């Protein structure tokens, strides 16, 4: 029986990972999943998001809770086994192994092993603008939702918000040997970045977010070391922790932006959230986790679809297998036994 379970989850993982689904190309994977859900007695339907893209939604029976995840991934980005998964040492490598096809494999196995009521939402576009969950219309009045994302099987009851900004700085070119005759745009950005890190409202801390901090995701500038850099552009992601005031943080950042010779564009602006451990969805999931392992609580550093579900009045938690630090990298992989553990927890969640 144990070996049968393992073979089944491996086959699910291999199938899901072998169907590329980068943002904008989710349809082939969703069509495969639709057939799977139909064979598990689910009613399936599509929710239009854009002209040629849609979420896949499904339900069986009379569900009180929603289980959701996204099916899009980031591009291969150098992953050697991106869409040709590799198995070694009880792990499977592939793009989306933890973000989020490992979660999806666990869910698909769980629903096949029970006839309990269940509602599922499979979102597109999470890795881009989050349009899938933004456009989602809940078919029922749910008591709560479990959003499947990599949390190392820790129960995330809080999530950081974020402010993502694109910056463009114009300096003045000069021969590199006459540095003082020019204005180095890269240096201007460095000055801005150092000031940004010291802003009072960004010193706010939270016990769930030990590794949170400003990330310079992309920076480009200059031509050659013999020329003072005239141009610099950068994209930065600034976390806003639960309990902090998003609008107050943003005002402080804008005041700083206005002190520098740069132009900027706001790319993302999302509020943090936190849920009480006494919420029904939390207590229900805790009970199911306890049957398998010790329960630990945490916060989710990255934006997830839970943020949009909260806006729709659905109390949500984030939970799943895998280390978030591996997501999007060339080493993304998932532990097979952990996926099986997640599947057992989800099955209990549906049945209690």
C-alpha positions in Angstrom: 0.0 0.0 0.0 2.8 2.4 0.9 4.7 1.7 -2.3 1.5 2.0 -4.3 0.9 5.5 -2.8 4.5 6.4 -3.6 4.3 5.2 -7.2 1.0 7.2 -7.6 2.4 10.4 -6.3 5.5 10.1 -8.4 3.5 9.6 -11.5 1.3 12.6 -10.7 4.4 14.7 -10.1 6.1 13.5 -13.3 3.0 14.3 -15.3 2.4 17.7 -13.9 6.0 18.7 -14.2 6.2 17.5 -17.8 3.5 19.9 -18.9 5.0 23.4 -19.1 2.8 26.1 -17.6 4.7 29.4 -17.4 2.4 32.4 -16.9 0.3 32.9 -20.0 0.5 29.2 -21.0 -1.5 27.5 -18.3 -4.3 26.0 -20.5 -2.7 22.6 -21.5 -2.1 21.8 -17.8 -5.6 23.0 -16.8 -7.2 20.9 -19.4 -5.4 17.8 -18.2 -6.5 18.6 -14.6 -10.1 19.1 -15.7 -10.2 15.6 -17.0 -8.7 14.3 -13.7 -11.3 16.2 -11.7 -14.2 15.0 -13.9 -13.1 11.4 -13.2 -13.2 12.2 -9.5 -16.9 13.2 -9.8 -16.3 17.0 -9.6 -18.4 19.5 -11.4 -15.9 21.8 -13.2 -16.3 25.2 -14.8 -14.2 28.0 -16.1 -14.0 31.6 -14.8 -12.8 34.0 -17.5 -9.8 36.2 -16.4 -8.7 37.7 -19.7 -9.9 37.2 -23.3 -8.1 33.8 -23.7 -7.2 32.8 -20.1 -9.4 31.4 -17.3 -9.3 29.9 -13.9 -10.4 26.3 -13.5 -12.9 25.9 -10.6 -14.5 22.7 -9.3 -16.6 21.4 -6.5 -18.2 18.2 -5.2 -21.0 18.0 -2.7 -21.6 20.9 -0.4 -18.2 22.3 0.5 -17.7 24.8 3.4 -14.0 25.4 2.7 -12.0 26.2 -0.4 -8.6 24.7 -1.3 -6.8 26.9 -3.8 -3.4 27.1 -5.6 -2.0 28.5 -8.8 -0.9 26.5 -11.8 1.4 28.9 -13.5 5.1 28.9 -12.9 8.0 31.2 -13.6 10.0 30.4 -16.8 12.7 27.7 -16.8 15.4 30.3 -15.9 18.2 27.8 -16.3 16.6 24.9 -14.5 18.3 21.8 -16.0 15.3 19.6 -15.6 12.6 22.3 -16.0 10.1 20.2 -18.0 11.9 16.9 -18.0 11.8 16.0 -14.3 14.6 14.1 -12.6 14.2 11.7 -9.7 17.0 11.1 -7.3 17.4 10.3 -3.6 13.6 10.5 -2.9 13.3 13.9 -4.5 12.0 15.2 -7.8 13.5 18.2 -9.7 11.6 20.3 -12.1 10.2 23.8 -12.6 7.3 24.2 -10.3 8.2 21.2 -8.1 7.3 23.2 -5.0 5.7 26.3 -6.6 3.2 24.7 -6.9 3.0 21.4 -8.7 4.1 19.4 -5.6 1.1 21.0 -3.8 -1.2 20.2 -6.7 -0.1 16.5 -6.8 -0.8 16.2 -3.1 -4.3 17.7 -3.6 -5.1 15.5 -6.6 -4.2 12.4 -4.8 -6.2 13.4 -1.7 -9.4 14.1 -3.6 -9.2 10.7 -5.4 -9.0 8.9 -2.0 -12.2 10.4 -0.5 -15.6 11.3 -1.7 -15.9 14.2 0.8 -17.2 17.6 -0.3 -14.6 19.8 -1.7 -14.2 23.1 -3.6 -11.1 23.8 -5.6 -9.9 27.0 -7.3 -6.9 26.7 -9.7 -5.7 30.2 -10.5 -3.6 31.5 -13.4 -1.2 34.4 -13.4 -0.1 34.3 -9.7 3.6 34.7 -10.8 2.7 37.8 -12.7 -0.1 40.2 -11.6 -2.3 37.8 -9.6 -5.2 38.3 -12.0 -6.5 34.8 -11.5 -7.4 35.2 -7.8 -8.3 38.9 -8.3 -11.0 38.0 -10.8 -12.2 34.9 -8.9 -15.8 34.8 -7.9 -16.5 32.4 -5.0 -19.4 30.0 -5.9 -20.3 29.5 -2.2 -20.0 31.4 1.1 -16.8 29.7 2.4 -15.9 29.5 6.1 -12.2 29.7 5.0 -9.6 28.7 2.5 -6.3 26.9 2.4 -3.9 28.3 -0.2 -1.3 25.8 -1.1 2.2 27.2 -1.4 5.6 26.1 -0.1 5.9 26.7 3.7 7.9 23.6 4.8 4.6 22.3 6.2 4.5 25.2 8.7 1.1 26.8 9.0 1.3 30.4 7.7 -1.2 32.6 9.5 0.3 35.9 8.3 1.7 37.3 5.1 3.9 40.2 4.3 2.6 42.9 2.0 4.9 44.5 -0.5 5.7 47.7 -2.4 7.5 47.0 -5.7 9.0 50.0 -7.5 10.8 50.5 -10.8 13.3 53.3 -10.7 15.1 55.2 -13.5 18.0 57.6 -12.7 19.6 60.0 -15.0 23.1 61.1 -14.2 25.7 63.0 -16.2 28.4 61.2 -18.3 32.1 62.1 -18.1 35.4 60.4 -18.6 36.0 57.9 -15.9 39.3 59.6 -14.9 37.4 62.8 -14.3 34.7 61.3 -12.0 33.9 64.6 -10.3 32.9 66.2 -13.7 30.0 63.8 -14.0 27.2 62.5 -11.9 27.2 58.7 -11.5 23.6 57.4 -11.7 24.5 54.1 -10.1 26.0 55.9 -7.1 22.7 57.9 -6.8 20.8 54.7 -6.6 23.2 53.3 -4.0 22.6 56.5 -1.9 18.9 56.1 -2.3 19.0 52.4 -1.3 21.1 53.2 1.9 18.6 55.9 2.9 15.6 53.6 2.1 16.9 50.9 4.5 17.0 53.4 7.3 13.5 54.7 7.0 11.8 54.5 10.5 8.7 52.8 9.2 10.8 50.0 7.6 12.4 49.1 11.0 9.1 47.5 12.1 9.6 43.8 13.1 7.4 40.7 13.5 8.3 37.4 15.0 7.2 35.4 11.9 9.5 37.4 9.5 13.1 37.0 10.6 14.6 37.1 7.1 12.5 39.9 5.7 14.2 42.8 4.0 14.4 45.0 0.9 15.4 43.1 -2.2 17.1 44.7 -5.2 15.7 42.3 -7.9 17.3 43.9 -10.9 19.8 46.7 -11.5 21.3 47.9 -14.8 23.5 50.9 -15.4 26.6 52.2 -17.1 28.5 51.2 -20.1 32.2 50.9 -19.1 34.4 51.6 -16.1 36.1 54.3 -18.2 32.8 56.3 -18.4 30.8 57.8 -15.5 27.5 56.0 -15.6 24.8 58.3 -17.0 21.9 55.9 -16.6 20.7 53.4 -14.0 17.5 51.5 -13.6 16.5 49.1 -10.9 13.5 47.2 -9.5 13.2 46.8 -5.7 10.7 44.9 -3.6 10.0 46.4 -0.1 8.2 44.1 2.4 5.5 45.6 4.6 4.9 43.3 7.7 1.6 42.6 9.4 0.8 45.3 11.9 2.5 47.9 9.9 0.5 50.7 8.1 0.9 50.2 4.3 -0.2 53.8 3.5 2.1 55.3 6.1 5.1 53.3 4.8 4.3 54.3 1.2 4.1 58.0 2.2 7.5 57.8 3.8 9.0 56.1 0.7 7.4 58.7 -1.6 8.9 61.5 0.5 12.3 59.9 0.0 11.8 59.4 -3.7 11.1 63.1 -4.1 14.6 63.9 -2.7 16.4 62.2 -5.5 16.8 62.9 -9.3 14.9 59.9 -10.5 11.6 58.8 -12.0 9.6 55.9 -10.6 6.7 53.6 -11.4 4.7 51.7 -8.7 4.6 48.0 -9.9 2.9 46.4 -6.9 1.1 47.6 -3.8 -0.3 44.9 -1.5 -1.3 45.1 2.1 -0.1 42.5 4.7 -2.6 40.3 6.5 -2.8 38.2 9.7 -5.4 35.7 10.9 -6.3 34.7 14.4 -5.3 31.1 15.5 -8.9 30.8 16.7 -10.4 31.1 13.2 -12.3 28.0 12.2 -10.1 27.2 9.2 -6.9 27.4 11.4 -8.3 25.2 14.1 -9.6 22.6 11.5 -6.2 22.5 9.7 -4.3 22.3 13.0 -6.3 19.2 14.0 -5.4 17.5 10.7 -1.7 18.4 10.9 -1.4 17.1 14.5 -2.3 13.7 13.2 0.9 13.7 11.2 3.4 16.0 12.9 4.1 18.8 15.3 2.3 22.0 14.4 4.4 25.2 13.9 3.1 28.6 12.9 4.8 31.0 10.6 4.4 33.9 8.2 4.6 33.9 4.4 7.2 36.3 3.1 6.0 36.2 -0.5 2.7 37.5 -1.9 0.2 34.7 -2.5 -3.4 34.4 -3.8 -4.5 34.4 -0.1 -4.2 38.2 -0.2 -7.0 38.4 -2.8 -9.1 35.9 -1.0 -8.9 38.0 2.1 -10.2 41.0 0.1 -13.2 38.8 -0.8 -13.9 38.1 2.8 -12.6 34.6 2.9 -10.4 33.9 6.0 -7.3 32.1 4.6 -4.1 30.3 5.6 -1.1 29.3 3.5 0.3 25.8 3.8 2.3 23.4 1.8 5.4 21.4 1.2 8.9 22.6 0.3 11.3 25.4 1.1 10.2 28.7 -0.5 13.9 29.7 -0.9 14.2 27.0 -3.6 11.2 28.3 -5.7 12.2 30.0 -8.9 15.8 28.7 -8.7 17.6 26.2 -10.9 17.6 23.8 -7.9 13.9 23.7 -7.4 12.9 20.2 -6.2 10.5 18.5 -3.8 10.7 15.6 -1.4 8.3 12.8 -2.4 7.6 11.7 1.2 6.7 15.2 2.2 4.2 15.4 -0.7 2.6 12.2 0.5 2.4 13.7 4.0 0.7 16.8 2.7 -1.7 14.6 0.8 -2.7 12.8 3.9 -3.2 16.1 5.8 -5.4 17.5 3.0 -7.5 14.3 2.9 -8.2 14.6 6.6 -9.0 18.3 6.2 -11.7 17.4 3.7 -13.1 14.6 5.8 -13.3 16.1 9.3 
